[in-house]
Amino acid sequence: MAKSIIKTDQAPEAIGTYSQAVRVGSTVYLSGQIPLVPETMELVSGDVEAEIRRVFENLRAVAHAANGSLADVVKLNVFLTDLAHFPSVNQVMAGYFEEPYPARAAIGVAALPKGARVEMDAIMVLGD
């Protein structure tokens, strides 16, 4: 099955040897997003909730570039440098997703690129 690379300037450009997303059939694998502002490639300023919102905005932009939306996400992985921020993830996530929610994992990590406090990746399925 052929794969296609998804790329948009509405989300941060890849900061390594990876693509923003890869589509294989009706499945789209969205690479991890940290709270970088696409125009500046700098971390968003503000509290952890601002970082979480920026990550969701970045994921939404990549999903849109793949002709999908966050409603098409079936699996979401959340990486946090402090699991005490998990309630903030739930609060902010409620503004981006409706039931039925995607499957999700939350993983505590020692560090993330560029000093971010949160990173998320996702799997999206398009169509029926």
Secondary structure, 3 states (H helix, E strand, C coil): CCEEEECCCCCCCCCCCCCCEEEECCEEEEEEECCEECCCCEECCCCHHHHHHHHHHHHHHHHHHCCCCHHHEEEEEEEECCHHHHHHHHHHHCCCCCCCCCEEEEEECCCCHHHCCEEEEEEEECCC
